[in-house]
Amino acid sequence: MDGKVALVTGGSRGIGAATVLRLAEEGADVAFTYVRGEEAAAEVAGKVEALGRRVLAVRADAGDPEAGAEVVGRVVREFGRLDVLVNNAGVGVLGPLEALTAADVDRVLAVNVRGVFTATQAAAAELGQGGRIITIGTCMTKRVPGPGGTLYAMSKSALIGLTKALARELGGRGITANIVHPGPVDTDMNPADGPYADPQAAMTALGRFGTAGEVADMVAFLAGPGAAYVTGAEFAVDGGHSA
């Protein structure tokens, strides 16, 4: 990916941070957004610089309707181009259906759906031949193992339709769009040694949590030249959670 520029939303921790570093290892210059955790963002940026790649960390809330266009515009001004967009930023509000509030619905849809759409809309105007749009979904679009995930599963399911439509919309310009569905992944938000980890691991065919790096490897493949003929597709990196 030498000479390529990637933008990863929500790139200061977890799957996002692993993706930033993986793309940098492949030779891309990388911009990423974060909302909180300036120290974590600075640490990720330092690791990218240590790999000899350019990096830009931008504080931006994906729930802000103006953020997507503003961030994409800044990336293009700083780097002169954009080749890969990874829609990773997301939020989850879990709980009983009757307990979800209008504010919960507005926040989750603003970040997980509208935020992805607006960033993608802005990026599509800048991507050229060989451009890539990669969105992070969830294994819960294929299998919701228990109650409490209605709002989150609904929001992420919308991204499947978006991805397939983008493949048709942008394929004529040589731009691909794909979605990656992680299963239980060991992050600070959902640690593999947390109180709810054992039941999650038991739901997978492999009987374990995945790593953020394993998801990032799939993203890097889809961002690279080997995936030029892959578009409109879903990829489960879930240890067999959906099997």
Residue pairs with C-beta under 8 A, 6 or more apart in sequence:
1 23
1 26
1 27
1 28
1 83
1 84
1 223
1 224
2 27
2 28
3 27
4 27
4 28
4 29
4 83
4 84
4 223
5 28
5 29
5 30
5 31
5 75
5 79
5 80
5 81
5 82
5 83
5 84
6 23
6 28
6 29
6 30
6 31
6 82
6 83
6 84
6 85
6 86
6 223
7 30
7 31
7 32
7 33
7 71
7 72
7 75
7 82
7 84
7 85
7 86
7 119
7 123
8 16
8 19
8 20
8 23
8 30
8 31
8 32
8 33
8 86
8 88
9 16
9 32
9 33
9 60
9 62
9 71
9 86
9 87
9 88
9 89
9 115
9 119
10 16
10 32
10 33
10 34
10 35
10 62
10 88
10 89
10 90
11 17
11 19
11 20
11 30
11 32
11 33
11 34
11 41
11 44
11 57
11 86
11 88
12 32
12 34
12 37
12 40
12 41
12 44
12 57
13 34
13 37
13 40
13 44
13 187
13 188
14 185
14 187
14 188
14 189
14 212
15 88
15 136
15 182
15 185
15 187
15 212
15 215
15 216
16 32
16 86
16 88
16 89
17 40
17 44
17 212
18 211
18 212
18 213
18 215
18 216
19 86
19 88
19 212
19 215
19 216
19 219
19 220
20 30
20 32
20 44
20 48
20 55
21 44
21 47
21 48
21 51
21 216
22 213
22 216
22 217
22 219
22 220
23 30
23 84
23 86
23 216
23 219
23 220
23 223
24 30
24 47
24 48
24 51
24 53
24 55
25 51
25 220
26 220
26 223
26 224
27 53
28 53
28 83
28 84
28 223
29 53
29 54
29 55
29 79
30 48
30 53
30 54
30 55
30 56
31 55
31 56
31 57
31 58
31 71
31 74
31 75
31 78
31 79
32 41
32 44
32 55
32 56
32 57
32 58
33 57
33 58
33 59
33 60
33 62
33 67
33 71
33 89
34 40
34 41
34 57
34 58
34 59
34 60
35 59
35 60
35 61
35 62
35 89
38 59
41 57
41 59
42 57
44 55
44 57
45 55
45 57
48 54
48 55
49 55
54 79
56 74
56 75
56 78
56 79
58 71
58 74
58 75
60 67
60 70
60 71
61 67
61 111
62 68
62 89
62 90
62 110
62 111
62 115
62 116
62 119
63 91
63 107
63 110
63 111
63 114
63 115
64 115
65 110
65 114
65 118
67 115
67 118
67 119
68 115
68 117
68 118
68 119
68 120
68 121
68 122
68 123
69 118
69 121
69 122
71 119
71 122
72 82
72 85
72 119
72 122
72 123
72 125
72 126
73 122
75 82
76 82
76 126
81 126
81 128
82 123
82 126
82 127
82 131
83 127
83 128
83 130
83 131
83 132
84 131
84 132
84 133
84 134
84 223
85 119
85 120
85 123
85 127
85 132
85 133
85 134
86 134
86 135
86 136
86 219
86 223
87 115
87 116
87 119
87 120
87 133
87 134
87 135
87 136
87 159
88 136
89 111
89 115
90 111
90 112
90 136
90 155
90 156
91 107
91 108
91 111
91 112
92 108
92 152
93 100
93 104
93 107
93 108
93 151
93 152
94 148
94 149
94 151
94 152
95 148
96 147
96 148
97 147
97 150
100 150
100 151
104 151
105 151
108 151
108 152
108 155
109 155
112 152
112 155
112 156
112 158
112 159
113 155
113 158
113 159
113 162
116 135
116 159
116 162
117 162
120 133
120 135
120 162
120 166
123 131
123 133
124 131
124 133
124 166
124 169
124 170
124 175
127 133
127 170
127 173
127 175
128 173
128 174
128 175
129 173
129 174
129 175
130 174
130 175
130 225
130 228
131 170
131 173
131 174
131 175
131 176
132 175
132 176
132 177
132 178
132 222
132 223
132 227
133 163
133 166
133 170
133 175
133 176
133 177
133 178
134 177
134 178
134 179
134 180
134 219
134 222
134 223
135 159
135 162
135 163
135 177
135 178
135 179
135 180
136 179
136 180
136 182
136 215
136 219
137 156
137 159
137 160
137 179
137 180
137 181
137 182
137 234
138 152
138 153
138 156
138 181
138 182
139 181
139 182
139 183
139 184
139 236
139 238
139 241
139 242
140 149
140 152
140 153
140 156
141 153
141 156
141 157
141 159
141 160
141 181
142 181
142 236
142 238
142 241
142 242
143 203
143 241
143 242
144 150
144 153
145 203
145 241
159 179
160 179
160 234
163 177
163 178
163 179
163 232
163 234
164 177
164 232
166 177
166 232
167 176
167 177
167 178
167 231
167 232
168 232
170 176
170 177
171 231
171 232
176 222
176 227
176 228
176 230
176 231
177 231
177 232
178 222
178 227
178 230
178 231
178 232
178 233
178 234
178 235
179 233
179 234
179 235
180 215
180 218
180 219
180 222
180 234
180 235
180 237
181 234
181 235
181 236
181 237
181 238
181 242
182 210
182 215
182 237
182 238
183 204
183 210
183 236
183 237
183 238
183 239
183 240
183 241
183 242
184 190
184 192
184 197
184 200
184 201
184 203
184 204
184 209
184 210
184 238
184 239
184 241
185 209
185 210
185 211
185 212
185 214
185 215
186 192
186 209
186 210
186 211
186 212
187 212
190 196
190 197
190 200
191 197
192 201
192 208
192 209
197 209
200 209
201 207
201 208
201 209
203 241
204 238
204 239
204 240
204 241
205 239
205 240
205 241
205 243
206 239
206 240
207 239
208 239
209 239
210 237
210 238
210 239
214 237
215 237
218 235
218 237
221 227
222 230
222 235
236 242
